């Protein structure tokens, strides 16, 4: 069994397929990371309140209050009494086609 495995690895190394496959995998990982990375953006107080009202209408939530989530003195989202939490995020890298 061990001989078959070493023989398979030798075949991969000698065929010249392994190195390009590793570089291709690394490229895909970097692209995925850059395209999925997001940062929080600021909301106005009215925008946060409007988003909370939309949440209440869509989910038929009976909460009376929401708590604004802040970071560095700016509102970035809200947390409802029912446990729902919304944070406004924007992709770091924008791709235009």
C-alpha positions as CSV (number, residue, x, y, z in Angstrom):
1,X,0.0,0.0,0.0
2,X,2.8,2.4,0.9
3,X,4.6,1.5,-2.3
4,X,1.5,2.4,-4.3
5,X,1.3,5.8,-2.6
6,X,4.9,6.7,-3.1
7,X,4.7,5.6,-6.7
8,X,1.6,7.8,-7.2
9,X,3.4,10.8,-5.6
10,X,6.5,10.2,-7.8
11,X,4.3,10.1,-10.9
12,X,2.6,13.5,-9.9
13,X,6.0,15.1,-9.2
14,X,7.5,13.9,-12.5
15,X,4.5,14.8,-14.7
16,X,4.7,18.5,-14.0
17,X,1.0,18.8,-12.9
18,X,1.5,19.3,-9.2
19,X,3.2,22.7,-9.2
20,X,0.7,24.4,-11.5
21,X,-2.1,22.9,-9.5
22,X,-0.7,24.3,-6.3
23,X,-0.3,27.8,-7.9
24,X,-3.9,27.6,-9.3
25,X,-5.2,26.7,-5.9
26,X,-3.4,29.5,-4.2
27,X,-4.8,31.9,-6.8
28,X,-8.3,30.8,-6.1
29,X,-7.8,31.1,-2.4
30,X,-6.5,34.7,-2.7
31,X,-9.4,35.7,-5.1
32,X,-12.0,34.2,-2.7
33,X,-10.5,36.0,0.2
34,X,-10.4,39.4,-1.6
35,X,-13.9,39.0,-3.0
36,X,-15.4,37.9,0.3
37,X,-13.7,40.5,2.5
38,X,-16.2,43.1,3.8
39,X,-16.0,46.1,6.0
40,X,-18.7,47.8,8.1
41,X,-20.1,51.1,6.8
42,X,-21.8,53.9,8.7
43,X,-25.6,54.4,8.7
44,X,-27.6,57.4,9.6
45,X,-30.0,57.2,12.6
46,X,-33.0,57.3,10.2
47,X,-31.6,54.5,8.0
48,X,-31.1,52.3,11.0
49,X,-34.6,53.0,12.2
50,X,-36.1,52.3,8.7
51,X,-34.2,49.0,8.5
52,X,-35.6,48.0,11.9
53,X,-39.1,48.9,10.8
54,X,-38.7,46.8,7.6
55,X,-37.4,43.9,9.8
56,X,-40.5,44.3,12.0
57,X,-42.8,44.2,9.1
58,X,-41.2,41.2,7.3
59,X,-40.9,39.0,10.4
60,X,-44.0,40.3,12.3
61,X,-41.7,41.1,15.2
62,X,-43.4,42.6,18.3
63,X,-40.4,44.3,19.8
64,X,-40.8,47.8,21.1
65,X,-37.2,48.9,21.0
66,X,-33.9,48.4,19.1
67,X,-30.4,49.0,20.2
68,X,-28.1,50.8,17.8
69,X,-24.7,49.1,17.2
70,X,-21.9,51.6,17.1
71,X,-18.2,51.4,16.2
72,X,-15.9,54.3,16.5
73,X,-18.8,56.6,17.3
74,X,-20.7,55.7,14.1
75,X,-23.9,53.7,13.8
76,X,-23.2,50.5,11.8
77,X,-26.3,48.5,12.5
78,X,-28.9,47.6,15.1
79,X,-30.0,44.7,17.4
80,X,-33.7,44.0,17.9
81,X,-35.2,42.8,21.2
82,X,-36.1,39.6,19.5
83,X,-32.4,38.8,18.9
84,X,-32.1,39.8,15.3
85,X,-28.9,41.6,14.5
86,X,-28.1,43.6,11.3
87,X,-24.7,45.1,10.5
88,X,-24.4,47.0,7.3
89,X,-21.4,45.7,5.3
90,X,-19.8,46.6,2.0
91,X,-17.3,44.5,0.0
92,X,-13.7,45.8,0.3
93,X,-13.0,45.1,-3.4
94,X,-15.7,46.0,-5.9
95,X,-15.7,44.2,-9.2
96,X,-17.2,45.9,-12.2
97,X,-17.9,43.9,-15.3
